[in-house]
């Protein structure tokens, strides 16, 4: 049974959902920005709430809220992608996006976790669900995986066009950061070429859709390739879908990390089952990155060996 604090949390989130659902538009506006900011600040503090145990009507509200957040996030990114693209050197103005620092920290965290499980820097990377403002790819490609080629997939051709326009200003970067308008469920052969696949949080909005995407990746990724999955934990699960370790059929889960700072998404690193790689005790690609309260993930290394 939920405690009083959790009941109050659910009541506050439900009230915000009711207000958000009545907005005439989810496009950026003072009213929309205020409501979504309040929602995020309500959900960010660490919480022991387990959304899977909440009443059916609350879970239904949560799913609708995630859809609204996803739509609003896409509109916000499209809006700022246009603004940034209008600058003389767009890639020098990524910080015009109000939450850019969150993406910087998330990319740093993901690279830190990823680096524990590779000995050779990935050369070919896929990002599924890159959107109109591919901040994660841009940060990873320019700061951490600086020699890797990135293939970015999105369903929306207008999102792909906006993202491509951002990168066109840097011919060297444009050669190794490419954008494709595709449904990942229709991508098969290409998946076998990637060393690492990043799965955005909003690809697969409910449990069944998410599992279908993961099963597709497991079927077509090459053995020992790594999958980086974004999830959510605690009250943050009112903002993004949750991925459980048991959803990762066909993969060995290597690490799970639930941030307790302003980084919203949890991160799961998993390896496509296949030929056993070199010893898990081999030297990592880079040293350990401090990241707020990096109280080690679930430290699942070795459970499947």
C-alpha positions in Angstrom: 0.0 0.0 0.0 1.3 3.5 -0.9 2.3 5.6 2.0 1.0 9.1 2.6 3.9 10.8 0.8 3.3 8.7 -2.3 -0.4 9.4 -2.2 0.3 13.1 -2.1 2.8 12.7 -5.0 0.2 10.9 -7.1 -2.4 13.5 -6.3 0.0 16.3 -7.4 1.0 14.6 -10.6 -2.7 13.8 -11.4 -3.6 17.4 -10.9 -0.8 18.5 -13.2 -1.9 15.9 -15.8 -5.4 17.4 -15.7 -4.1 20.8 -16.3 -1.7 19.7 -19.1 -4.4 17.7 -20.9 -6.6 20.9 -21.1 -3.9 23.0 -22.8 -5.1 24.2 -26.2 -1.6 23.3 -27.5 1.5 21.4 -26.3 3.7 23.8 -28.3 6.1 25.9 -26.2 4.3 28.7 -24.4 4.5 30.3 -21.0 1.6 28.2 -19.6 2.9 24.9 -21.1 6.5 25.6 -20.0 5.4 26.3 -16.5 3.3 23.2 -16.2 5.9 20.8 -17.6 8.6 22.4 -15.5 6.5 21.9 -12.4 5.8 18.3 -13.5 9.5 17.5 -13.9 10.5 19.1 -10.6 7.8 17.1 -8.9 9.0 13.8 -10.4 12.8 14.4 -10.1 13.4 13.8 -6.4 14.4 10.2 -5.6 11.3 8.2 -4.7 10.6 4.6 -3.8 7.2 4.6 -5.6 6.7 1.6 -7.8 4.3 2.6 -10.6 3.5 -1.0 -11.5 1.7 -1.4 -8.1 -0.5 1.7 -8.5 -4.2 1.5 -9.1 -5.3 0.8 -12.7 -6.8 4.3 -13.1 -3.5 5.9 -12.0 -1.5 3.7 -14.4 -3.8 4.7 -17.2 -3.2 8.4 -16.3 0.5 7.8 -16.3 0.5 6.3 -19.8 -1.5 9.3 -21.1 0.9 11.6 -19.3 3.9 10.0 -20.9 2.3 10.4 -24.4 1.6 14.1 -23.6 5.2 14.6 -22.4 6.6 12.9 -25.5 4.5 15.1 -27.8 5.5 18.2 -25.9 9.2 17.2 -25.9 9.1 16.7 -29.7 7.5 20.1 -30.2 10.0 21.8 -27.9 12.9 20.2 -29.7 11.5 21.1 -33.1 11.1 24.7 -32.0 14.6 25.0 -30.7 16.1 23.1 -33.6 14.8 25.8 -35.9 16.2 28.5 -33.6 19.6 26.9 -33.4 19.8 26.2 -37.1 19.2 29.9 -37.9 22.5 30.8 -36.1 25.7 31.3 -38.1 27.4 28.4 -36.5 24.5 26.2 -35.1 26.7 23.7 -33.3 28.1 26.4 -31.2 24.7 27.4 -30.0 23.3 24.1 -28.7 23.1 25.6 -25.3 20.1 27.7 -26.5 18.1 24.6 -25.7 17.0 25.1 -22.1 17.8 21.5 -21.0 21.1 21.1 -22.9 23.1 20.6 -19.7 20.9 17.6 -18.9 21.8 16.0 -22.2 25.5 16.7 -21.6 25.3 14.9 -18.3 23.3 12.0 -19.7 25.8 11.5 -22.5 28.7 11.6 -20.1 27.0 9.1 -17.9 26.2 6.8 -20.7 29.7 6.9 -22.0 31.1 6.2 -18.6 28.9 3.2 -18.1 29.5 2.0 -21.7 33.3 2.3 -21.3 33.4 -0.3 -18.6 32.3 -3.0 -21.0 34.4 -2.2 -24.1 38.2 -2.5 -24.8 38.1 -1.0 -28.3 36.3 2.2 -29.1 33.1 1.6 -31.1 33.5 2.5 -34.8 29.8 2.3 -35.9 27.0 3.4 -33.6 23.2 3.6 -34.1 20.9 6.0 -32.3 17.2 5.0 -32.5 14.8 7.8 -32.0 17.2 10.8 -32.6 14.5 13.4 -33.1 14.8 16.9 -34.6 17.4 18.0 -32.1 19.9 15.1 -31.7 21.7 16.5 -28.7 22.8 13.1 -27.4 24.4 12.1 -30.7 26.1 15.5 -31.1 27.6 15.4 -27.6 28.7 11.8 -27.9 30.2 12.3 -31.4 32.1 15.5 -30.6 33.3 14.7 -27.0 33.5 11.0 -26.4 33.2 8.8 -29.5 35.1 11.2 -31.7 36.1 8.7 -34.4 32.8 6.8 -34.5 30.2 7.0 -37.3 26.7 7.6 -36.1 23.6 6.4 -37.9 20.5 8.2 -36.5 17.0 6.8 -37.1 13.7 8.6 -36.7 10.2 7.9 -38.0 9.4 11.5 -38.7 10.9 12.9 -42.0 10.6 16.5 -40.7 12.6 15.6 -37.6 15.3 14.0 -39.8 15.4 17.1 -42.0 15.8 19.4 -39.0 18.5 17.3 -37.5 20.4 17.0 -40.7 20.3 20.8 -41.2 22.0 21.3 -37.8 25.0 19.1 -38.8 25.4 20.4 -42.4 27.2 23.4 -41.0 30.1 21.2 -40.1 31.2 19.2 -43.2 33.6 17.0 -41.2 31.0 16.0 -38.7 28.3 15.6 -41.4 30.5 12.8 -42.9 30.2 10.7 -39.8 26.8 11.8 -38.4 24.0 10.8 -40.8 20.3 10.7 -40.4 17.8 8.2 -41.8 14.0 8.3 -41.9 13.1 4.8 -41.0 11.0 2.7 -38.6 13.6 0.6 -36.8 11.2 -2.4 -37.0 11.9 -2.3 -40.7 15.7 -2.1 -40.3 17.3 -5.5 -40.2 20.5 -6.0 -42.1 22.0 -2.7 -41.1 21.6 -3.6 -37.4 24.1 -6.3 -37.7 26.8 -3.8 -38.4 26.6 -1.7 -35.3 29.0 -2.0 -32.3 26.6 0.0 -30.1 22.9 0.8 -30.4 21.3 3.5 -28.3 17.6 3.2 -27.8 15.9 6.5 -26.9 13.5 6.6 -24.0 10.4 7.4 -26.1 10.8 4.6 -28.7 8.1 2.2 -27.6 5.7 4.2 -25.5 4.2 1.2 -23.6 5.6 -2.1 -22.3 4.5 -4.2 -25.3 5.8 -1.8 -27.9 9.1 -1.4 -26.0 9.5 -5.2 -25.8 8.8 -5.6 -29.5 11.5 -3.1 -30.4 14.0 -4.8 -28.0 13.2 -8.3 -29.4 13.7 -6.9 -32.9 17.1 -5.5 -31.9 18.0 -8.8 -30.3 17.1 -10.7 -33.5 19.2 -8.5 -35.8 22.1 -7.0 -33.8 25.4 -8.9 -34.0 26.6 -11.0 -31.1 28.3 -9.1 -28.4 27.2 -5.7 -29.7 26.1 -3.4 -26.9 22.6 -1.9 -26.3 22.2 1.3 -24.3 18.6 1.6 -23.1 17.1 4.7 -21.5 14.5 3.9 -18.8 13.0 5.6 -15.8 12.8 4.8 -12.0 10.6 6.0 -9.2 8.4 9.0 -9.8 10.4 9.7 -13.0 8.4 6.8 -14.5 5.5 9.3 -14.8 7.7 11.1 -17.5 9.2 8.2 -19.4 8.5 4.4 -20.0 10.1 1.9 -17.7 12.3 -0.9 -19.0 12.9 -3.8 -16.7 15.8 -6.1 -17.0 13.4 -9.0 -17.8 12.3 -7.1 -20.9 15.8 -7.5 -22.4 15.3 -11.0 -23.9 18.3 -12.0 -26.0 20.6 -9.7 -24.1 22.9 -10.1 -21.0 22.4 -7.1 -18.7 25.7 -5.7 -17.7 24.8 -2.6 -15.7 21.8 -0.6 -14.6 22.1 2.9 -13.2 19.3 5.1 -11.6 20.6 8.7 -11.3 19.6 10.7 -8.3 20.5 14.1 -9.7 19.0 16.2 -12.5 19.6 13.5 -15.1 16.0 12.1 -15.5 16.6 8.8 -17.4 17.9 5.6 -16.0 20.5 3.8 -18.1 20.8 0.1 -18.9 23.8 -1.4 -20.7 23.2 -4.9 -22.2 25.2 -7.2 -24.5 23.7 -9.1 -27.3 24.1 -12.8 -26.4 26.6 -14.6 -28.5 30.3 -15.6 -28.5 31.9 -14.9 -25.1 34.0 -11.8 -25.2 37.4 -11.3 -23.5 37.5 -11.4 -19.7 35.3 -9.0 -17.9 38.3 -8.1 -15.9 40.1 -6.6 -18.9 41.1 -2.9 -18.8 38.2 -0.6 -19.6 38.3 1.9 -22.4 38.4 4.9 -20.1 38.6 5.5 -16.4 35.7 5.8 -14.0 33.7 9.0 -14.4 32.2 10.5 -11.3 28.6 11.4 -11.8 26.8 12.8 -8.8 25.8 9.9 -6.7 27.0 7.1 -8.9 26.1 4.5 -6.3 26.9 1.7 -8.7 24.0 0.6 -10.9 22.9 -2.9 -10.0 26.4 -4.0 -10.7 25.2 -7.1 -12.5 28.5 -7.8 -14.1 29.3 -11.4 -13.9 25.9 -12.7 -13.1 25.5 -14.2 -16.5 29.0 -15.5 -16.9 
